[in-house]
């Protein structure tokens, strides 16, 4: 009987290992995606440093800073949620995930208003004012909308994953003995935060 239990545990841990490795491989592809965009950004900024500086002045450093605080705090709450589920405190884990989702929503609302201001000023590619920008500034806003937009999509996807996981915890499918999905979602969320930590100075703090 004990032999069967041991075999079951081995299979269980092997399955968890495979799921975690799969997540790490997926995250690696995400790093390659944004890494390529960062290289493109570096090339264009090197060629148009002054224009990128002028474009950066159109962005709100305050909003960028607030959003950075939101995401850094959300990383903490996700980590605390994982700790809570490991200790068997399912309700606390769900509450922490909900706090994370509120922070993610606040980030997206801030980003919406920031983008809306850019639309009003005609700085979105294809608008009249955008057509009057120098090539360097146009490249800046192309990359700004592309990279922050792509990041925003990742925030939405991460939020949906966490919401699904919170429901799984509520139903008892994710618990103290089986929390690999929460761990993987946490890894994904931390990557989303790390990407923003790079985006923030690259677009908002150009000197």
C-alpha positions as YAML, in Angstrom:
chain: A
units: angstrom
residues:
- id: 1
  name: UNK
  ca: [0.00, 0.00, 0.00]
- id: 2
  name: UNK
  ca: [2.81, 2.36, 0.96]
- id: 3
  name: UNK
  ca: [4.54, 1.49, -2.31]
- id: 4
  name: UNK
  ca: [1.46, 2.55, -4.25]
- id: 5
  name: UNK
  ca: [1.27, 5.81, -2.29]
- id: 6
  name: UNK
  ca: [4.93, 6.48, -2.99]
- id: 7
  name: UNK
  ca: [4.46, 5.87, -6.71]
- id: 8
  name: UNK
  ca: [1.45, 8.21, -6.71]
- id: 9
  name: UNK
  ca: [3.48, 10.95, -5.00]
- id: 10
  name: UNK
  ca: [6.29, 10.54, -7.51]
- id: 11
  name: UNK
  ca: [3.88, 10.86, -10.42]
- id: 12
  name: UNK
  ca: [2.24, 13.88, -8.78]
- id: 13
  name: UNK
  ca: [5.56, 15.69, -8.28]
- id: 14
  name: UNK
  ca: [6.70, 14.75, -11.79]
- id: 15
  name: UNK
  ca: [3.49, 16.23, -13.20]
- id: 16
  name: UNK
  ca: [4.04, 19.45, -11.20]
- id: 17
  name: UNK
  ca: [7.62, 19.62, -12.46]
- id: 18
  name: UNK
  ca: [6.44, 19.25, -16.07]
- id: 19
  name: UNK
  ca: [3.85, 22.01, -15.61]
- id: 20
  name: UNK
  ca: [6.41, 24.35, -14.08]
- id: 21
  name: UNK
  ca: [8.93, 23.64, -16.83]
- id: 22
  name: UNK
  ca: [6.23, 24.31, -19.41]
- id: 23
  name: UNK
  ca: [5.53, 27.67, -17.81]
- id: 24
  name: UNK
  ca: [9.22, 28.58, -17.74]
- id: 25
  name: UNK
  ca: [9.51, 27.73, -21.45]
- id: 26
  name: UNK
  ca: [6.47, 29.89, -22.18]
- id: 27
  name: UNK
  ca: [7.95, 32.76, -20.16]
- id: 28
  name: UNK
  ca: [11.17, 32.38, -22.12]
- id: 29
  name: UNK
  ca: [9.28, 32.99, -25.37]
- id: 30
  name: UNK
  ca: [7.74, 36.10, -23.77]
- id: 31
  name: UNK
  ca: [11.21, 37.33, -22.84]
- id: 32
  name: UNK
  ca: [12.33, 36.80, -26.43]
- id: 33
  name: UNK
  ca: [9.32, 38.77, -27.70]
- id: 34
  name: UNK
  ca: [9.86, 41.79, -25.47]
- id: 35
  name: UNK
  ca: [13.64, 41.44, -25.71]
- id: 36
  name: UNK
  ca: [13.37, 41.89, -29.46]
- id: 37
  name: UNK
  ca: [11.20, 44.98, -28.98]
- id: 38
  name: UNK
  ca: [13.69, 46.40, -26.48]
- id: 39
  name: UNK
  ca: [16.46, 45.97, -29.05]
- id: 40
  name: UNK
  ca: [14.37, 47.78, -31.67]
- id: 41
  name: UNK
  ca: [13.72, 50.54, -29.14]
- id: 42
  name: UNK
  ca: [17.44, 50.85, -28.37]
- id: 43
  name: UNK
  ca: [18.32, 51.19, -32.06]
- id: 44
  name: UNK
  ca: [15.71, 53.87, -32.76]
- id: 45
  name: UNK
  ca: [16.51, 55.76, -29.59]
- id: 46
  name: UNK
  ca: [20.21, 55.77, -30.44]
- id: 47
  name: UNK
  ca: [19.40, 57.29, -33.82]
- id: 48
  name: UNK
  ca: [16.82, 59.79, -32.50]
- id: 49
  name: UNK
  ca: [17.79, 60.60, -28.93]
- id: 50
  name: UNK
  ca: [16.49, 64.18, -28.93]
- id: 51
  name: UNK
  ca: [13.22, 63.22, -30.62]
- id: 52
  name: UNK
  ca: [12.67, 60.42, -28.08]
- id: 53
  name: UNK
  ca: [13.30, 62.92, -25.28]
- id: 54
  name: UNK
  ca: [10.70, 65.29, -26.72]
- id: 55
  name: UNK
  ca: [8.22, 62.43, -27.08]
- id: 56
  name: UNK
  ca: [8.82, 61.38, -23.47]
- id: 57
  name: UNK
  ca: [7.87, 64.86, -22.28]
- id: 58
  name: UNK
  ca: [4.35, 64.20, -23.61]
- id: 59
  name: UNK
  ca: [3.96, 61.38, -21.08]
- id: 60
  name: UNK
  ca: [2.95, 61.80, -17.43]
- id: 61
  name: UNK
  ca: [5.73, 60.66, -15.12]
- id: 62
  name: UNK
  ca: [3.26, 60.80, -12.22]
- id: 63
  name: UNK
  ca: [0.87, 58.34, -13.88]
- id: 64
  name: UNK
  ca: [3.77, 56.09, -14.82]
- id: 65
  name: UNK
  ca: [5.04, 56.15, -11.24]
- id: 66
  name: UNK
  ca: [1.60, 55.38, -9.79]
- id: 67
  name: UNK
  ca: [1.20, 52.47, -12.21]
- id: 68
  name: UNK
  ca: [4.62, 51.17, -11.19]
- id: 69
  name: UNK
  ca: [3.53, 51.21, -7.54]
- id: 70
  name: UNK
  ca: [0.32, 49.38, -8.48]
- id: 71
  name: UNK
  ca: [2.18, 46.58, -10.25]
- id: 72
  name: UNK
  ca: [4.95, 46.23, -7.67]
- id: 73
  name: UNK
  ca: [2.33, 45.96, -4.94]
- id: 74
  name: UNK
  ca: [0.39, 43.42, -7.00]
- id: 75
  name: UNK
  ca: [3.52, 41.26, -7.23]
- id: 76
  name: UNK
  ca: [3.68, 41.29, -3.44]
- id: 77
  name: UNK
  ca: [0.03, 40.29, -3.07]
- id: 78
  name: UNK
  ca: [0.45, 37.40, -5.53]
- id: 79
  name: UNK
  ca: [3.48, 36.16, -3.59]
- id: 80
  name: UNK
  ca: [1.51, 36.41, -0.34]
- id: 81
  name: UNK
  ca: [-1.39, 34.50, -1.96]
- id: 82
  name: UNK
  ca: [0.98, 31.63, -2.81]
- id: 83
  name: UNK
  ca: [2.29, 31.62, 0.77]
- id: 84
  name: UNK
  ca: [-1.28, 31.60, 2.09]
- id: 85
  name: UNK
  ca: [-2.34, 28.61, -0.02]
- id: 86
  name: UNK
  ca: [0.80, 26.73, 1.05]
- id: 87
  name: UNK
  ca: [-0.31, 27.22, 4.66]
- id: 88
  name: UNK
  ca: [-3.83, 26.04, 3.85]
- id: 89
  name: UNK
  ca: [-5.37, 29.50, 4.20]
- id: 90
  name: UNK
  ca: [-7.55, 29.38, 1.11]
- id: 91
  name: UNK
  ca: [-9.79, 32.31, 2.01]
- id: 92
  name: UNK
  ca: [-6.80, 34.56, 2.60]
- id: 93
  name: UNK
  ca: [-5.31, 33.44, -0.74]
- id: 94
  name: UNK
  ca: [-8.55, 34.36, -2.54]
- id: 95
  name: UNK
  ca: [-8.66, 37.77, -0.82]
- id: 96
  name: UNK
  ca: [-5.06, 38.48, -1.83]
- id: 97
  name: UNK
  ca: [-5.80, 37.50, -5.43]
- id: 98
  name: UNK
  ca: [-8.77, 39.89, -5.38]
- id: 99
  name: UNK
  ca: [-6.49, 42.69, -4.16]
- id: 100
  name: UNK
  ca: [-4.14, 41.86, -7.03]
- id: 101
  name: UNK
  ca: [-7.02, 42.10, -9.50]
- id: 102
  name: UNK
  ca: [-8.09, 45.48, -8.07]
- id: 103
  name: UNK
  ca: [-4.53, 46.76, -8.52]
- id: 104
  name: UNK
  ca: [-4.43, 45.40, -12.08]
- id: 105
  name: UNK
  ca: [-7.75, 47.09, -12.84]
- id: 106
  name: UNK
  ca: [-6.45, 50.38, -11.40]
- id: 107
  name: UNK
  ca: [-3.37, 50.06, -13.62]
- id: 108
  name: UNK
  ca: [-5.53, 49.55, -16.71]
- id: 109
  name: UNK
  ca: [-7.84, 52.45, -15.83]
- id: 110
  name: UNK
  ca: [-4.82, 54.73, -15.45]
- id: 111
  name: UNK
  ca: [-3.48, 53.50, -18.77]
- id: 112
  name: UNK
  ca: [-6.86, 54.09, -20.42]
- id: 113
  name: UNK
  ca: [-6.94, 57.73, -19.32]
- id: 114
  name: UNK
  ca: [-3.32, 58.20, -20.34]
- id: 115
  name: UNK
  ca: [-3.96, 56.77, -23.80]
- id: 116
  name: UNK
  ca: [-7.16, 58.83, -24.08]
- id: 117
  name: UNK
  ca: [-5.15, 62.03, -23.58]
- id: 118
  name: UNK
  ca: [-2.83, 60.97, -26.39]
- id: 119
  name: UNK
  ca: [-5.83, 60.36, -28.65]
- id: 120
  name: UNK
  ca: [-7.18, 63.82, -27.84]
- id: 121
  name: UNK
  ca: [-3.82, 65.34, -28.74]
- id: 122
  name: UNK
  ca: [-3.75, 63.40, -32.01]
- id: 123
  name: UNK
  ca: [-0.60, 61.48, -31.13]
- id: 124
  name: UNK
  ca: [-1.89, 58.06, -32.14]
- id: 125
  name: UNK
  ca: [-0.46, 56.72, -35.43]
- id: 126
  name: UNK
  ca: [-2.56, 57.89, -38.37]
- id: 127
  name: UNK
  ca: [-4.05, 60.98, -36.71]
- id: 128
  name: UNK
  ca: [-3.54, 64.47, -38.12]
- id: 129
  name: UNK
  ca: [-1.16, 65.78, -35.45]
- id: 130
  name: UNK
  ca: [0.81, 62.54, -35.56]
- id: 131
  name: UNK
  ca: [1.48, 63.11, -39.27]
- id: 132
  name: UNK
  ca: [3.20, 66.41, -38.40]
- id: 133
  name: UNK
  ca: [5.66, 64.80, -35.97]
- id: 134
  name: UNK
  ca: [9.29, 64.30, -36.88]
- id: 135
  name: UNK
  ca: [10.31, 60.78, -37.86]
- id: 136
  name: UNK
  ca: [11.99, 60.30, -34.49]
- id: 137
  name: UNK
  ca: [8.92, 61.33, -32.47]
- id: 138
  name: UNK
  ca: [6.68, 59.21, -34.70]
- id: 139
  name: UNK
  ca: [8.92, 56.21, -34.01]
- id: 140
  name: UNK
  ca: [8.74, 56.96, -30.29]
- id: 141
  name: UNK
  ca: [4.94, 56.91, -30.24]
- id: 142
  name: UNK
  ca: [4.81, 53.86, -32.51]
- id: 143
  name: UNK
  ca: [6.90, 51.96, -29.99]
- id: 144
  name: UNK
  ca: [5.07, 53.49, -27.02]
- id: 145
  name: UNK
  ca: [1.63, 52.34, -28.19]
- id: 146
  name: UNK
  ca: [2.92, 48.97, -29.40]
- id: 147
  name: UNK
  ca: [4.88, 48.03, -26.30]
- id: 148
  name: UNK
  ca: [2.58, 49.44, -23.62]
- id: 149
  name: UNK
  ca: [-0.43, 48.08, -25.52]
- id: 150
  name: UNK
  ca: [1.11, 44.61, -25.70]
- id: 151
  name: UNK
  ca: [1.97, 44.85, -22.02]
- id: 152
  name: UNK
  ca: [-1.61, 45.89, -21.25]
- id: 153
  name: UNK
  ca: [-2.89, 42.77, -23.03]
- id: 154
  name: UNK
  ca: [-0.60, 40.69, -20.82]
- id: 155
  name: UNK
  ca: [-2.03, 42.39, -17.73]
- id: 156
  name: UNK
  ca: [-5.56, 41.49, -18.89]
- id: 157
  name: UNK
  ca: [-4.58, 37.87, -19.61]
- id: 158
  name: UNK
  ca: [-2.85, 37.59, -16.23]
- id: 159
  name: UNK
  ca: [-5.91, 39.02, -14.50]
- id: 160
  name: UNK
  ca: [-8.19, 36.48, -16.21]
- id: 161
  name: UNK
  ca: [-5.87, 33.64, -15.16]
- id: 162
  name: UNK
  ca: [-5.87, 34.81, -11.55]
- id: 163
  name: UNK
  ca: [-9.66, 35.12, -11.58]
- id: 164
  name: UNK
  ca: [-9.98, 31.54, -12.84]
- id: 165
  name: UNK
  ca: [-7.53, 30.35, -10.18]
- id: 166
  name: UNK
  ca: [-9.44, 32.17, -7.44]
- id: 167
  name: UNK
  ca: [-12.54, 30.27, -8.55]
- id: 168
  name: UNK
  ca: [-10.51, 27.04, -8.47]
- id: 169
  name: UNK
  ca: [-9.44, 27.76, -4.89]
- id: 170
  name: UNK
  ca: [-13.04, 28.51, -3.94]
- id: 171
  name: UNK
  ca: [-14.15, 25.16, -5.36]
- id: 172
  name: UNK
  ca: [-11.30, 23.34, -3.62]
- id: 173
  name: UNK
  ca: [-9.58, 22.24, -6.82]
- id: 174
  name: UNK
  ca: [-6.54, 24.36, -5.94]
- id: 175
  name: UNK
  ca: [-5.46, 23.83, -2.35]
- id: 176
  name: UNK
  ca: [-2.56, 23.30, 0.02]
- id: 177
  name: UNK
  ca: [-1.63, 20.04, -1.67]
- id: 178
  name: UNK
  ca: [-2.13, 21.19, -5.24]
- id: 179
  name: UNK
  ca: [-1.24, 24.82, -5.98]
- id: 180
  name: UNK
  ca: [1.00, 24.55, -9.03]
- id: 181
  name: UNK
  ca: [-1.44, 26.57, -11.16]
- id: 182
  name: UNK
  ca: [-1.30, 29.45, -8.71]
- id: 183
  name: UNK
  ca: [2.50, 29.26, -8.70]
- id: 184
  name: UNK
  ca: [2.59, 29.35, -12.50]
- id: 185
  name: UNK
  ca: [0.17, 32.27, -12.62]
- id: 186
  name: UNK
  ca: [2.39, 34.01, -10.08]
- id: 187
  name: UNK
  ca: [5.43, 33.50, -12.30]
- id: 188
  name: UNK
  ca: [3.52, 34.97, -15.25]
- id: 189
  name: UNK
  ca: [2.40, 37.94, -13.16]
- id: 190
  name: UNK
  ca: [5.93, 38.63, -11.94]
- id: 191
  name: UNK
  ca: [7.13, 38.66, -15.57]
- id: 192
  name: UNK
  ca: [4.42, 41.19, -16.44]
- id: 193
  name: UNK
  ca: [5.67, 43.38, -13.59]
- id: 194
  name: UNK
  ca: [9.33, 43.03, -14.59]
- id: 195
  name: UNK
  ca: [8.51, 44.06, -18.17]
- id: 196
  name: UNK
  ca: [6.79, 47.20, -16.86]
- id: 197
  name: UNK
  ca: [9.82, 48.00, -14.69]
- id: 198
  name: UNK
  ca: [11.79, 48.21, -17.94]
- id: 199
  name: UNK
  ca: [9.08, 50.05, -19.90]
- id: 200
  name: UNK
  ca: [8.65, 52.75, -17.27]
- id: 201
  name: UNK
  ca: [12.16, 54.27, -17.43]
- id: 202
  name: UNK
  ca: [12.52, 53.65, -21.18]
- id: 203
  name: UNK
  ca: [9.47, 55.76, -22.03]
- id: 204
  name: UNK
  ca: [8.83, 58.02, -19.04]
- id: 205
  name: UNK
  ca: [12.29, 58.86, -17.69]
- id: 206
  name: UNK
  ca: [14.29, 59.69, -20.83]
- id: 207
  name: UNK
  ca: [16.92, 62.36, -20.14]
...
